Amino acid sequence: MRPEIDEVAAFALRERAIDLYVYDEEFLEKSLGRRMAECACTGYGEYLGRMQADPEEAAALLGSLHIGFSEFFRNPLTFACLEALVLPSILDAKKRAGEGELRIWSAACACGQEAYSIAILSDELLAQESVALRLFATDNDEAGLTSARQGVYESGSLGKLSVDRLQRYFSPREGRGGYSVLGPIKDAVEFSCFDLLTEEGCCPPMSVFGSFDLVFCSNLLFYYSQGSQLRILKKLEASLAPGGYLATGEAERDILARRGYHEEFPGSALFRR
């Protein structure tokens, strides 16, 4: 880490109990640049002075580092492979083994779009099956979780949903704009707060024992340092059932390869060790 950035990070950790060292240095540098521009600071020294004088600035910087972007069916190829190949294979194996539960974890769910996408796909696949869905969704941002539990989205954010899925799983908010997720899909997701970087627990406590057939942790790892990536991956690995799948982002392929993962289908961002 560059000395001037390290000085800011050391102050944030020592005086504000905010650990900036967990982030990828390039991502942290860009975020600091945006905050400095917002504060009209011309250099890191001046920005450090701003942090020292204004306790609120450290919180503002931390807020700018939160990764909260998501979409419904964000990677169409991932969901296509899940629909046509992965989930049917898992369901067949469960029926042969006499197991009655499909367990999935959306590990950085932001405002819930990913979790509800999984719930919609699972509802379609499980309609004629004897296997039940247990879907857990977590994030470390309470504001995002509140939004996710409400399940209300602007029309412009629903672009990747087919007309059929929009009509079946959402209701228009008359006079208020946007759409609400319908009750059965909303009830299918169990939202809770969980920090992937803490040393406590490898999976959401409400899931009890983990053993997930599929874990989503999409487009998150590359924002963090290598040490933080390893910490997150160890948690996810400990939560996967034997032979379970890990869904990340396409840009994180090299990160997964270093841990011995291979991509099941080219471009799918679905990995197994």
N, C-alpha and C positions, 0 to 999 in steps of 0.2 A: 504494500500500500504506500502511495506517495506520502512523503513526510507531512505536507500541509493538510492532506485528507486525514492522515493518521492523527494529527493534532485535534482536529474537529471530532473524530470518532472517540478519541481518548477522553475528551471533555464530556461528550454526551454520555459515555459509560460511567465515568467517575462522578459527575455532578447531577446527571439527569436519569441515571439508571436505564439508559437506552443503548442497546447493543447494536451498533452499526456494522460491526465486524462480521456479522452473519451474512451480509449481502455481497454480491459480486461487485468488484471494485468499479468496473465500467458503469454498471447500473447505478451505483452509489454516486459516482462522479457526475453523471447526467442529472440525477435527482438534486444533488447539491447545487448544480449549475442553475436549475430552474428556481430553486428557493433563493439563491443569491440574486437572480434577476428580479424576482418578486420583491425582495427586500432592498433593491437598489444597492447591493454590495458589489464592489469592484474586485474583490479578492477573498481568498479563504481567511486571511487574517482579520479582515473587516467583518466577515460573516461570523467568525468565532466570537468577536466582540459583541455582535448582535445576540448570539446565543447566551453569552455570559450576562448580558444586561436584561434579556427578556426570556424568562422561563417558558413562555408560551411557544417560543420559536422551535425548541426541540420537539415539542408535540406536533407542531405544524410540519416539520421535516419528516417525522415518523409517519404522519398521515399521508405525505406525498409518496412514501415508499410502499404503501399498501397496494397489493396487486388485486384489484377488484373487478377486472374486466371479464365478462363471460358472454356466451351466446347460446341460444338453443341449437342443438345439433351442430356444434361449432366446427368439428371436422367431419364432413359428410362421409368420407371414406372410412373413418373409424366406426361410425354408426352403421354403415352399410355392411362392414365385415362382422360387426357384432350381430346384426340382424340375420345375415345369411349363413354365417359359419360358426362363430364363437359361441353365442348363447344357445343355439340349437344343440351344439355338441355337448355343452355343459349340462343342459337339461336331459339329454339322452343318458349321459353318465349317471346323473342323479336318479333317474327312474330305474336304471339297472341296479343301482346300489340301494334302492329303497329309501333314498333321502328326499325329504319333502320341502326343502327350503333353499332358495337361491339368495345368496348373501352378497350385497354390493355396497361399496363405500365410495362416496364422492368426497375426497379428502381436502379439497380447497374449493368449496362450492360457491364462493362469492355470494351473489344475490339469488342463487337457486336455479339458474337456467339449465346448468348441466344436470343437476339432480332430477329436475322435472323431465328433461329429455330422456334420461334413463328410465324413469317411471313410465313414461308414455310407451317407449319401445318394449319394456317388460310387460306392460299391460296387454299389448298386442300379441306378444309371443306366448304369454301364459294363459290366454283366454280359454283354451281348451286343454290345459294341463292341470295335473294334480299337485304341481309344485307351487309353493307360496313365495312371495317376494318379501325380503327384509332389506330395506334400503336406508342406509345411514348417510347423512350429509353434514359435514363439519366445516367450520372456518374459525379463525381467531378474531374476527371482526363482528362485534355484536350488532352494529348498525346494518351490515349486510345480511346477517341472519334474520333480523327483524323484517327486512324487506322480503327475504326468501319465504318466510313463514306466511306473509301476507299474500304472496303469489300474484301480484298485480304488475303488469308490464305494459309499456307503451307500444302502440301498434308498430312503430318503426323497428322495434327490437325483435319482431317475430318473423322476419323475412325468410329464414331458413325452414320454417314450418310449412308443410304442405297444407293446402286448403282443407283437405279432409281432416288432418290432425287438429288444425285450428278450430274447426267446427265441432269436433268430437270432444276435445279436452279443454276448451276455453269458452268463456262466456263474455260477450261484449259488455262493457260498463256503460250503460245507457246514460247519456248526458254528461259523463265524466271523462270519456275517452279511454282508450286502452282496453285490455282484456284481463280477466281473472282466471287463474287455474281452477278447474272444477274440483269439487270436494273429494271425490275418490282418488284423484291423482295427488292432490295436496296431502291427503291423509296417508298416502303410501310412503311419504318421506319423513324420516325422523331427524329433525335438525337439532344440532347441539354445538356448543363452543368447544373447540379443541385446538391446541397449539402443537403443530408438528415439530417445533424446535425445542420443546421442553424435554427434560429427562423422564418425565412422569408418563408411564403408560405407552403402549405401542398402538393403541386403537381407541376410539371413543368409548368411554366407560359404559354408555348405554347399550353398546353392542356386546358387552360382557366378555366375549372370548375371541373376537376377531374372526379368524378362519373364513376370510372373504374369497369368493370365487373370482371376483373382479374388483380392482381398486382403480379409481380415476384420480390422477394427480396431474392435471393437464396444464402445461405452459406455466409452471411454477418454478421448477428446479433451476432454470438458467438465470433466475434473478438472484441466486444465492452463491456464496463462496463454496469451494469444493468441500470444505469441512462440513458446512451446513447441508450440502447436498447429500453427503454420506450419512449424516445423522437422520435426515428425512427418509432416505431410502432404507436404512436399517429398520426404521419403524414400520414402513410399508411392507417390507419383506417379512417381518415378524407377524404381520396381520394377514398375510395371504395364506389361503389353503394350499396344500400341495398341488402343484400344477396350475395354480391360479394365474390370472392375467393382470398385468399392470398397464393401464392406459395413460400415456403422457402426451407430450406434444411432439410434432415431427422434428422440431429444432433440438430436441433433447436426446436424440438417438445416440450421439457419442457419449453422453453422460451415462446412459443405460449400458452401452457396450462395455464401458470400463468396469461395470459390476457383473459382467458375464451374462447379460440379457441378449436375446436375439429377437428381432422383429418377426412376428408370425407371418405377416403378409406385407409385402413392400408398400411403404407409404401409409400403412394403417395406424401407426403409433400404438400398436398393441404388442406388448412384450411379455416374454417368459424367460426364466433362467434355465 
